Amino acid sequence: MKQKFIPGNRVELLESGREYFPALIAAIDAATTEVHLESYIFAADETGRSVAAALAEAARRGVAVRVLVDGFGAREFRAGLGQVLVACGVEVLVYRPEVAALRLRRNRLRRLHRKLAVVDARVAFVGGINVIDDMDTPQQTPPRFDYAVRITGPLLDEIHAAAHHLWQLVRWAELRHRYQLPGRLPADIAASGDTLAAFVIRDNLGHRRDIEDAYLDAIGAARRELIIASAYFLPGWRFRHALGEAVRRGVRVNVLLQGRVEYLLLHYATQALYGALLKSGVRIFEYRRSFLHAKVAVADDSWATVGSSNIEPFSLLLAREANVVVHDVGFAQQLRGSLQRAMDGGAAEVKPEDLRQRSLGFKLMSWLAYGLVRMMVGISRYGGDDYRE
């Protein structure tokens, strides 16, 4: 399904938790009708407790507050902060709480990876930032590098509808009956800016490839420059072919990736693709100043996306994800400037000679990891032909 661009929005870029959480908490504090929050992780750290306190206070004011978390990413939430919130009047649901530790079933890989919040009919937040301290990772001095956007305007209608639809689905799965939510959003929301934007989701029904297709459309239309930042990067052959075609058209293609080891499997699997990407003319930069958690991109001077979806099979083929796509020169330039500063000040470019110096053991680990990811995608039976090269 093609993304539907809606005019009249104001979209503000928020860099990392230092900008995102104060804005989110301020919106919750000002709520009068409802707050809906989705997060893959909701940690019981200082940040999580601050957000939970704002949610609890809103519920005590009579605001309808709903929190939806993932059963794997936030597996300790329901027995911890979740209980505190429920006691304060917050409704809490868990997406797919049944996770068997020793059984690899296809449904286990289907997670709620979206990070979004909708407050009243005024404001929404969409991005890649979980409810967790930026500084939670050991041996990390600078904060985790990530983005979200704050949105007002007519695009709220689609974001609100998507959030409430998923809440109804999870509620139905838990109670086995329809649960009608109060307070539908007005059909027409007044314009609050002049930005053209689209809300794009990924699910396993009518929107299976919408986020990937949005990327592919932008890559195919790029004429000068493309910058992609993705914490986990393992594209299928369609995506890699599109990047190579862009380079052959004369487009500068830069990919900013995680330079520190956070999850061994995806880290090593990504390394297996470095050779082919460099050979096709794609430039690879590894961000090493802190942990990269961003999932954003900029094409030419006016296209940009910020969201929760990585460029790897678990995001593109299995998880529930949400991105905002923006057509706006000012926004694209702001995001591009932020990414360029990250590449200049916190990243190192990977050259072909760097790959030649790697040990045979490292190369073997990379290809074994890549093969294991492909096997897991095959078990899920959602990968199509993208991972069957």
C-alpha positions as CSV (number, residue, x, y, z in Angstrom):
1,M,0.0,0.0,0.0
2,K,1.4,3.4,-1.0
3,Q,1.9,5.9,1.8
4,K,-0.7,8.6,2.0
5,F,0.8,12.1,2.3
6,I,-1.2,14.6,4.3
7,P,-0.5,18.4,4.2
8,G,-0.8,20.9,7.0
9,N,1.4,19.2,9.7
10,R,4.1,20.4,12.0
11,V,6.8,17.8,12.5
12,E,9.6,18.6,15.0
13,L,12.8,16.5,15.1
14,L,13.8,15.3,18.6
15,E,17.3,13.9,19.1
16,S,17.8,11.2,21.7
17,G,16.1,11.1,25.1
18,R,17.4,14.4,26.3
19,E,14.9,16.1,23.9
20,Y,12.3,13.4,23.6
21,F,11.4,12.6,27.2
22,P,10.9,16.2,28.4
23,A,8.6,16.8,25.4
24,L,6.7,13.5,26.1
25,I,6.2,14.2,29.8
26,A,5.1,17.8,29.1
27,A,2.5,16.5,26.7
28,I,1.3,13.9,29.2
29,D,1.1,16.5,32.0
30,A,-1.1,18.7,29.8
31,A,-3.4,15.8,28.8
32,T,-7.1,16.3,29.4
33,T,-8.8,13.4,27.7
34,E,-6.6,10.5,26.8
35,V,-3.0,9.2,26.6
36,H,-2.0,6.2,24.5
37,L,1.6,5.0,24.7
38,E,3.3,2.1,23.0
39,S,6.8,0.9,23.7
40,Y,8.9,-2.2,23.0
41,I,10.8,-1.5,26.2
42,F,9.5,0.2,29.4
43,A,12.3,0.0,31.9
44,A,12.0,0.5,35.6
45,D,14.9,3.0,35.6
46,E,14.9,6.7,36.3
47,T,13.5,7.6,32.9
48,G,10.8,4.8,33.1
49,R,9.8,5.9,36.6
50,S,9.5,9.6,35.4
51,V,7.3,8.6,32.5
52,A,5.3,6.3,34.7
53,A,4.8,9.0,37.3
54,A,3.4,11.4,34.6
55,L,1.1,8.7,33.3
56,A,-0.2,7.9,36.9
57,E,-0.8,11.5,37.6
58,A,-2.8,11.9,34.4
59,A,-4.9,8.9,35.3
60,R,-5.6,10.4,38.7
61,R,-6.8,13.5,37.0
62,G,-9.4,11.4,35.1
63,V,-7.5,11.1,31.9
64,A,-8.0,7.7,30.1
65,V,-4.4,6.4,30.0
66,R,-3.5,3.2,28.1
67,V,-0.1,1.6,27.9
68,L,0.8,-1.2,25.5
69,V,4.2,-2.9,25.8
70,D,5.8,-5.9,24.2
71,G,5.8,-9.2,26.0
72,F,9.5,-9.9,25.3
73,G,11.1,-6.4,25.3
74,A,9.2,-5.4,28.4
75,R,8.8,-8.8,30.0
76,E,9.3,-7.5,33.5
77,F,7.0,-4.5,33.1
78,R,3.6,-6.1,34.1
79,A,5.0,-7.4,37.4
80,G,6.8,-4.1,38.2
81,L,5.9,-0.7,37.0
82,G,2.8,-2.0,35.3
83,Q,1.3,-3.0,38.6
84,V,1.9,0.5,40.0
85,L,0.2,2.1,37.0
86,V,-2.8,-0.3,37.2
87,A,-3.2,0.7,40.8
88,C,-3.3,4.3,39.8
89,G,-6.1,3.7,37.2
90,V,-3.9,3.2,34.0
91,E,-5.0,0.4,31.6
92,V,-2.0,-1.8,30.8
93,L,-1.8,-4.5,28.0
94,V,1.0,-6.7,26.9
95,Y,1.5,-7.7,23.3
96,R,2.2,-11.4,23.0
97,P,3.2,-12.1,26.6
98,E,3.6,-15.8,26.0
99,V,7.3,-16.2,25.1
100,A,8.7,-19.8,25.5
101,A,12.4,-19.4,26.3
102,L,13.4,-22.7,24.7
103,R,11.0,-23.0,21.7
104,L,11.7,-21.2,18.4
105,R,8.2,-20.7,17.0
106,R,7.4,-18.3,14.1
107,N,5.0,-16.3,16.3
108,R,7.8,-15.7,18.9
109,L,9.6,-13.5,16.3
110,R,6.5,-11.3,15.8
111,R,7.0,-8.4,18.3
112,L,5.5,-5.0,19.0
113,H,8.5,-2.8,18.1
114,R,6.6,0.5,17.7
115,K,7.4,3.5,19.9
116,L,4.6,6.0,19.7
117,A,2.4,8.1,21.9
118,V,-0.8,10.0,21.2
119,V,-2.1,12.6,23.6
120,D,-5.7,14.0,23.3
121,A,-6.3,15.3,19.8
122,R,-3.3,17.6,20.1
123,V,0.0,15.8,19.7
124,A,1.7,12.5,18.8
125,F,5.2,11.2,19.1
126,V,6.7,8.6,16.7
127,G,10.3,7.3,16.6
128,G,12.8,4.7,17.7
129,I,13.2,5.7,21.4
130,N,12.1,3.2,24.0
131,V,11.1,4.2,27.5
132,I,14.6,3.7,29.0
133,D,17.6,5.7,30.1
134,D,19.9,6.8,27.3
135,M,22.8,5.9,29.6
136,D,21.7,2.4,30.6
137,T,24.3,0.6,28.5
138,P,27.5,-0.4,30.4
139,Q,30.7,1.5,29.5
140,Q,28.7,4.2,27.7
141,T,29.7,7.8,28.2
142,P,27.8,9.8,25.5
143,P,24.0,8.9,25.4
144,R,22.5,6.4,23.1
145,F,22.0,8.1,19.6
146,D,18.4,8.0,18.4
147,Y,15.5,10.1,17.1
148,A,11.8,10.7,17.4
149,V,9.4,13.3,16.0
150,R,6.7,15.4,17.7
151,I,3.7,15.8,15.3
152,T,0.7,18.1,15.4
153,G,-1.9,18.5,12.6
154,P,-4.1,16.3,10.4
155,L,-1.7,13.3,10.4
156,L,-2.8,12.7,14.0
157,D,-6.0,11.1,12.7
158,E,-4.1,8.2,11.2
159,I,-1.7,7.8,14.1
160,H,-4.5,7.9,16.6
161,A,-6.6,5.4,14.6
162,A,-3.6,3.0,14.2
163,A,-2.9,3.1,18.0
164,H,-6.5,2.5,18.9
165,H,-6.9,-0.3,16.4
166,L,-3.9,-2.2,17.8
167,W,-5.2,-1.7,21.4
168,Q,-8.5,-3.2,20.4
169,L,-6.8,-6.2,18.8
170,V,-4.7,-6.9,21.8
171,R,-7.7,-6.3,24.2
172,W,-9.8,-8.7,22.1
173,A,-7.0,-11.3,22.2
174,E,-6.8,-11.0,26.0
175,L,-10.5,-10.9,26.8
176,R,-11.9,-12.6,23.7
177,H,-14.5,-9.9,23.1
178,R,-14.8,-6.6,21.4
179,Y,-13.8,-3.6,23.5
180,Q,-15.1,-0.3,22.3
181,L,-12.8,2.6,23.2
182,P,-14.3,6.0,24.2
183,G,-13.5,9.3,22.7
184,R,-12.9,9.0,19.0
185,L,-10.8,11.7,17.4
186,P,-12.6,14.4,15.4
187,A,-12.8,13.6,11.7
188,D,-11.0,16.9,10.7
189,I,-8.0,18.2,12.7
190,A,-6.9,21.7,12.0
191,A,-3.7,22.3,10.2
192,S,-0.8,23.3,12.5
193,G,1.9,23.8,10.0
194,D,2.8,23.4,6.3
195,T,4.6,20.0,6.3
196,L,3.6,17.2,4.0
197,A,3.9,13.9,6.0
198,A,2.7,10.3,6.0
199,F,2.3,7.7,8.8
200,V,3.5,4.3,7.6
201,I,3.1,1.1,9.6
202,R,4.1,-2.6,9.2
203,D,1.9,-5.5,10.2
204,N,1.2,-8.9,8.9
205,L,-2.1,-8.1,7.3
206,G,-2.6,-5.1,4.9
207,H,0.7,-3.4,5.5
208,R,3.3,-6.1,5.3
209,R,5.8,-4.2,3.2
210,D,4.7,-0.6,3.5
211,I,7.8,0.7,5.3
212,E,10.2,-1.2,3.1
213,D,8.3,0.1,0.0
214,A,8.5,3.7,1.3
215,Y,12.3,3.3,1.5
216,L,12.5,1.7,-1.9
217,D,10.5,4.5,-3.5
218,A,12.8,7.1,-2.0
219,I,15.9,5.2,-3.0
220,G,14.6,4.8,-6.6
221,A,13.8,8.6,-6.8
222,A,17.1,9.8,-5.3
223,R,19.3,11.8,-7.6
224,R,22.0,13.2,-5.5
225,E,22.4,11.8,-2.0
226,L,21.0,9.2,0.3
227,I,21.9,8.8,4.0
228,I,20.5,5.8,6.0
229,A,21.1,5.3,9.7
230,S,20.0,1.9,11.0
231,A,21.0,0.3,14.3
232,Y,20.6,-3.1,12.8
233,F,21.1,-3.4,9.0
234,L,20.6,-6.7,7.1
235,P,18.7,-5.8,4.0
236,G,17.4,-8.3,1.5
237,W,18.4,-8.5,-2.1
238,R,15.7,-6.0,-3.3
239,F,17.0,-3.4,-0.9
240,R,20.7,-4.0,-1.7
241,H,20.0,-4.0,-5.4
242,A,18.2,-0.6,-5.1
243,L,21.2,0.9,-3.3
244,G,23.5,-0.4,-6.0
245,E,21.3,1.0,-8.7
246,A,21.3,4.4,-6.9
247,V,25.1,4.4,-6.9
248,R,25.2,3.6,-10.6
249,R,22.9,6.6,-11.2
250,G,25.5,8.8,-9.5
251,V,23.8,9.0,-6.1
252,R,26.1,9.3,-3.0
253,V,24.9,6.5,-0.8
254,N,26.1,6.6,2.8
255,V,25.0,4.1,5.5
256,L,25.6,4.8,9.2
257,L,25.6,1.6,11.2
258,Q,26.3,0.4,14.7
259,G,30.0,0.4,15.5
260,R,29.7,-1.2,18.9
261,V,28.7,-4.7,19.6
262,E,25.3,-4.8,21.3
263,Y,23.6,-8.0,19.9
264,L,26.2,-10.5,18.6
265,L,24.0,-12.2,16.1
266,L,23.0,-9.2,14.1
267,H,26.4,-7.5,14.5
268,Y,28.2,-10.4,12.9
269,A,25.5,-11.0,10.3
270,T,25.7,-7.4,9.1
271,Q,29.5,-7.7,8.6
272,A,28.9,-10.5,6.1
273,L,27.3,-8.0,3.7
274,Y,30.1,-5.3,4.0
275,G,32.1,-6.6,1.1
276,A,29.2,-6.7,-1.4
277,L,28.0,-3.2,-0.3
278,L,31.4,-1.6,-0.6
279,K,31.9,-3.3,-4.0
280,S,28.6,-1.8,-5.2
281,G,29.8,1.7,-4.2
282,V,27.9,2.1,-0.9
283,R,30.0,3.9,1.7
284,I,29.7,2.5,5.2
285,F,30.3,4.4,8.4
286,E,30.4,2.8,11.9
287,Y,29.2,5.0,14.7
288,R,31.5,4.3,17.7
289,R,31.0,7.3,20.0
290,S,28.1,5.7,21.7
291,F,25.4,3.1,20.9
292,L,23.5,3.9,17.7
293,H,19.8,3.1,18.0
294,A,18.5,5.4,15.2
295,K,16.3,4.2,12.3
296,V,16.2,7.2,10.0
297,A,17.0,8.3,6.4
298,V,17.3,11.3,4.2
299,A,17.1,11.4,0.4
300,D,18.2,14.5,-1.6
301,D,16.9,17.7,-0.1
302,S,13.3,17.0,0.9
303,W,12.5,13.4,1.8
304,A,13.1,12.0,5.3
305,T,11.8,9.3,7.5
306,V,12.0,8.7,11.3
307,G,10.6,5.7,13.0
308,S,11.1,2.3,14.8
309,S,11.9,0.1,11.8
310,N,15.5,-1.1,11.3
311,I,16.6,-2.3,7.9
312,E,16.7,-6.0,8.7
313,P,14.2,-8.9,8.4
314,F,12.8,-8.9,11.9
315,S,11.7,-5.3,11.5
316,L,10.8,-5.4,7.8
317,L,9.1,-8.8,7.8
318,L,7.9,-9.7,11.3
319,A,7.5,-6.9,13.8
320,R,4.8,-4.2,14.2
321,E,6.6,-1.0,13.3
322,A,5.7,2.7,12.7
323,N,7.5,5.4,10.7
324,V,6.7,8.9,9.8
325,V,7.8,10.0,6.2
326,V,8.2,13.7,5.7
327,H,8.5,15.8,2.5
328,D,9.9,19.0,3.7
329,V,13.2,20.8,2.9
330,G,13.7,22.3,6.3
331,F,13.1,19.0,8.2
332,A,15.3,17.0,5.8
333,Q,18.1,19.5,6.1
334,Q,17.9,19.4,9.9
335,L,18.0,15.6,10.0
336,R,20.8,15.5,7.4
337,G,22.9,18.0,9.4
338,S,22.5,15.9,12.5
339,L,23.5,12.7,10.7
340,Q,26.5,14.4,9.1
341,R,27.7,15.6,12.4
342,A,27.4,12.1,13.8
343,M,29.4,10.7,10.9
344,D,32.1,13.5,11.2
345,G,32.4,13.4,14.9
346,G,31.5,9.9,16.1
347,A,32.0,7.5,13.2
348,A,34.7,5.8,11.2
349,E,34.4,4.9,7.6
350,V,34.9,1.2,6.7
351,K,37.3,0.7,3.7
352,P,37.8,-2.4,1.6
353,E,41.3,-2.7,3.0
354,D,39.8,-2.9,6.5
355,L,37.9,-6.0,5.4
356,R,41.0,-7.6,4.0
357,Q,42.8,-7.3,7.3
358,R,40.1,-9.2,9.2
359,S,40.9,-12.7,10.5
360,L,39.5,-15.8,9.0
361,G,37.7,-16.5,12.3
362,F,35.9,-13.1,12.1
363,K,34.8,-13.8,8.6
364,L,33.6,-17.3,9.5
365,M,31.6,-15.9,12.4
366,S,30.0,-13.3,10.1
367,W,28.8,-15.8,7.6
368,L,27.6,-18.3,10.2
369,A,25.6,-15.5,11.9
370,Y,24.2,-14.4,8.5
371,G,23.2,-18.0,7.8
372,L,21.5,-18.3,11.2
373,V,19.5,-15.2,10.6
374,R,18.4,-16.5,7.2
375,M,17.4,-19.8,8.8
376,M,15.3,-17.9,11.4
377,V,13.6,-15.9,8.7
378,G,12.9,-19.2,6.8
379,I,11.3,-20.7,9.9
380,S,9.0,-17.7,10.2
381,R,8.0,-18.2,6.5
382,Y,7.5,-14.4,6.1
383,G,10.7,-13.7,4.2
384,G,9.6,-14.4,0.6
385,D,12.5,-14.5,-1.8
386,D,14.5,-11.6,-0.2
387,Y,16.6,-13.8,1.9
388,R,17.0,-16.9,-0.4
389,E,20.0,-15.8,-2.5
